[in-house]
């Protein structure tokens, strides 16, 4: 089967800032990438639109269009659950929708938020329900379309305030080859343009760390661009590397 990546995010902008490089890399390898956005980030992450006097429906429409354009730039499919943010809460419909999405995509890899974020409870909620739906999608006795899934590894992408979130990156992903595609996707998110410089600088900083940790096998240069991730489940291997 062709490899596939499932990205589950609380708000529509999250996948761009934190995982656009991984998404673009997977697409460049010919893999299917599906992004599931639990909400449009309409209440908590669209302040510039509210200040312009937009209505709730208008804010959602703008954020949806931005997310669709960003996903297209990265080569990914995107699904919207419109579960409302600030706060995101679990409903039977949302949980079942995620189970169904897992069963449809049959992901080889799952990307989602870190377990804790004292600045944004929606992010921690997205992590919890992403893992809960993954476990349920593995169970033959749980209703849902298609076949049960296997046990895809889960990688948490970097939160905005990693130190306060207890985020300890143990994977540094070289995204240099697709960095311009990530920049293109970031530029689409005009509603959060204040974050462009931060995540551009973060990509360079994580890239330098990746270069310093790459060793003789990879030998990455200092101008590498990278994203940081934290694994949830153990890596299974026959060889330490």
C-alpha positions as MATLAB code, in Angstrom:
seq = 'XXXXXXXXXXXXXXXXXXXXXXXXXXXXXXXXXXXXXXXXXXXXXXXXXXXXXXXXXXXXXXXXXXXXXXXXXXXXXXXXXXXXXXXXXXXXXXXXXXXXXXXXXXXXXXXXXXXXXXXXXXXXXXXXXXXXXXXXXXXXXXXXXXXXXXXXXXXXXXXXXXXXXXXXXXXXXXXXXXXXXXXXXXXXXXXXXXXXXXXXXXXXXXXXXXXXXXXXXXXXXXXXXXXXXXXXXXXXXXXXX';
ca = [
       0.000    0.000    0.000;
       1.084    3.561   -0.672;
       2.259    5.370    2.453;
      -0.064    8.036    3.812;
       0.111   10.771    6.427;
      -2.780   11.984    8.576;
      -2.419   15.416   10.173;
      -4.920   16.349   12.903;
      -4.961   19.969   14.050;
      -7.095   22.049   16.368;
      -7.265   25.097   14.079;
      -6.742   25.688   10.385;
      -3.418   27.511   10.731;
      -1.724   24.953   12.945;
      -0.687   22.529   10.222;
       1.057   25.290    8.276;
       3.215   26.758   11.034;
       4.158   23.463   12.600;
       4.075   20.692    9.995;
       4.031   22.174    6.484;
       7.533   20.887    5.800;
       6.629   17.310    6.725;
       3.470   17.545    4.620;
       5.304   18.854    1.557;
       8.045   16.226    1.931;
       5.501   13.406    2.073;
       3.767   14.759   -1.024;
       7.093   15.041   -2.851;
       7.596   11.309   -2.251;
       4.260   10.567   -3.891;
       2.434    9.875   -0.633;
      -1.129   10.823    0.211;
      -1.489   13.472    2.911;
      -4.842   14.281    4.520;
      -5.281   17.153    6.980;
      -8.158   17.087    9.438;
      -8.934   20.505   10.952;
     -11.144   20.281   13.998;
     -12.108   23.961   13.789;
     -11.529   27.064   11.701;
      -9.853   28.848   14.605;
     -12.599   31.380   14.176;
     -12.850   32.625   17.746;
      -9.382   32.267   19.177;
      -6.989   32.630   16.254;
      -8.592   35.172   13.939;
      -8.312   38.426   15.903;
      -7.376   40.530   12.872;
     -10.630   39.576   11.139;
     -12.804   40.352   14.164;
     -11.167   43.783   14.402;
     -12.290   44.435   10.829;
     -15.886   43.849   11.902;
     -16.359   40.466   10.217;
     -19.240   38.247   11.288;
     -18.678   34.693   12.556;
     -19.645   33.208    9.197;
     -17.338   35.616    7.384;
     -14.432   34.743    9.658;
     -14.987   31.043    9.049;
     -15.162   31.594    5.294;
     -11.861   33.489    5.219;
     -10.062   30.922    7.354;
     -11.458   28.056    5.277;
     -10.225   29.644    2.068;
      -6.786   30.258    3.567;
      -6.522   26.649    4.730;
      -7.610   25.273    1.357;
      -5.032   27.403   -0.457;
      -2.273   26.442    1.980;
      -3.100   22.744    1.719;
      -3.066   22.994   -2.077;
       0.374   24.617   -1.987;
       1.623   21.667    0.066;
      -0.067   18.983   -2.041;
      -2.469   17.816    0.673;
      -6.165   17.058    0.943;
      -8.045   18.837    3.711;
     -11.194   18.060    5.706;
     -13.030   20.442    8.021;
     -14.958   19.283   11.077;
     -16.178   22.769   12.089;
     -16.333   21.697   15.746;
     -16.013   25.272   17.078;
     -12.992   26.511   18.996;
     -12.295   28.242   22.301;
     -13.073   25.768   23.595;
     -12.992   22.660   21.479;
     -15.042   19.942   23.178;
     -15.615   16.300   22.392;
     -18.920   15.301   20.843;
     -19.975   11.865   19.597;
     -20.090   13.278   16.068;
     -16.531   14.635   16.219;
     -15.082   11.427   17.663;
     -16.867    9.257   15.119;
     -15.759   11.563   12.317;
     -12.136   11.113   13.347;
     -12.501    7.339   13.609;
     -13.968    7.312   10.114;
     -11.108    9.463    8.817;
      -8.503    7.115   10.314;
     -10.239    4.139    8.700;
     -10.408    5.899    5.338;
      -6.818    7.169    5.230;
      -5.150    4.133    6.854;
      -2.250    6.363    7.877;
       1.350    5.227    7.975;
       2.152    8.277   10.119;
       0.052   10.604   12.280;
       1.024   14.205   13.088;
      -0.763   16.175   15.794;
      -0.307   18.554   18.717;
       1.795   18.009   21.829;
       0.065   16.689   24.978;
       0.155   19.958   26.932;
      -0.260   23.635   26.125;
      -1.119   25.985   29.019;
      -1.618   28.815   26.511;
      -4.195   27.022   24.382;
      -6.364   24.203   25.684;
      -7.646   23.456   22.188;
      -4.205   22.156   21.231;
      -4.045   19.737   24.161;
      -7.614   18.617   23.417;
      -6.716   17.918   19.781;
      -3.832   15.727   20.951;
      -6.067   13.752   23.297;
      -8.857   13.118   20.823;
      -6.393   12.296   18.033;
      -4.900    9.520   20.160;
      -8.303    8.371   21.413;
      -9.670    8.070   17.882;
      -6.506    6.228   16.785;
      -7.025    3.562   19.447;
     -10.715    3.189   18.649;
     -10.041    2.975   14.913;
      -7.862   -0.079   15.657;
     -10.694   -1.997   17.313;
     -12.813   -4.332   15.139;
     -15.752   -3.920   17.502;
     -15.929   -0.157   17.027;
     -18.280    0.918   14.257;
     -16.749    2.654   11.267;
     -16.234    2.271    7.525;
     -13.583    0.071    5.971;
     -10.882   -1.918    7.697;
      -9.388   -1.259   11.095;
      -6.062    0.565   11.081;
      -2.686   -0.714   12.224;
      -0.530    1.107   14.760;
       0.823    4.193   12.991;
       3.507    6.141   14.860;
       2.402    9.506   16.220;
       4.650   12.555   16.023;
       3.770   15.721   17.932;
       4.732   18.918   16.167;
       6.276   21.821   18.008;
       4.000   24.144   20.028;
       4.444   27.894   19.912;
       5.880   28.019   23.447;
       7.774   24.705   23.658;
       9.443   25.273   27.036;
       6.123   25.950   28.782;
       4.539   22.938   27.094;
       7.159   20.410   28.196;
       7.991   19.744   24.563;
      11.193   17.692   24.227;
      11.996   17.222   20.544;
      13.568   13.880   19.733;
      13.180   14.126   15.963;
      14.569   16.923   13.795;
      13.207   16.688   10.263;
      15.259   18.208    7.435;
      12.757   20.178    5.324;
      15.289   22.218    3.344;
      14.196   20.810   -0.016;
      10.590   21.965    0.516;
      11.248   25.087    2.578;
       9.999   27.440   -0.122;
       6.736   25.525   -0.280;
       6.343   25.987    3.463;
       7.035   29.711    3.091;
       4.420   29.886    0.341;
       1.847   28.210    2.574;
       2.679   30.535    5.487;
       2.183   33.588    3.290;
      -1.365   32.415    2.538;
      -2.333   32.837    6.206;
      -2.876   36.579    6.159;
      -5.140   36.381    9.216;
      -2.073   35.381   11.272;
       0.695   37.218    9.435;
       2.270   38.205   12.769;
       3.553   34.614   12.980;
       5.437   34.590    9.663;
       8.728   35.900   11.026;
       8.615   33.683   14.117;
       8.248   30.439   12.205;
      10.761   31.467    9.560;
      13.320   32.034   12.314;
      12.304   28.804   14.064;
      12.929   26.817   10.887;
      16.455   28.216   10.704;
      17.159   27.568   14.387;
      15.909   23.975   14.288;
      17.859   23.535   11.060;
      21.082   24.588   12.742;
      20.378   22.146   15.552;
      19.738   19.410   12.981;
      23.036   20.177   11.268;
      24.943   20.005   14.546;
      23.296   16.677   15.415;
      23.391   15.105   11.956;
      26.771   13.377   12.327;
      28.932   12.027    9.519;
      26.142   10.036    7.842;
      24.025   13.029    6.903;
      26.473   15.884    7.335;
      23.814   18.577    6.973;
      25.036   22.136    6.281;
      24.389   25.007    8.688;
      21.794   26.560    6.359;
      19.501   23.533    6.805;
      15.839   24.208    7.564;
      14.079   21.813    9.918;
      10.960   21.066   11.956;
      11.011   19.528   15.430;
       8.838   16.597   16.507;
       8.330   14.441   19.587;
       7.423   10.762   19.285;
       4.620    9.379   21.444;
       5.148    5.656   20.906;
       8.478    3.770   20.862;
      10.336    3.254   17.619;
      10.521   -0.431   16.706;
      13.788   -1.379   15.011;
      16.320   -4.153   14.563;
      19.204   -1.715   14.351;
      20.072    1.333   16.430;
      20.937    4.326   14.306;
];
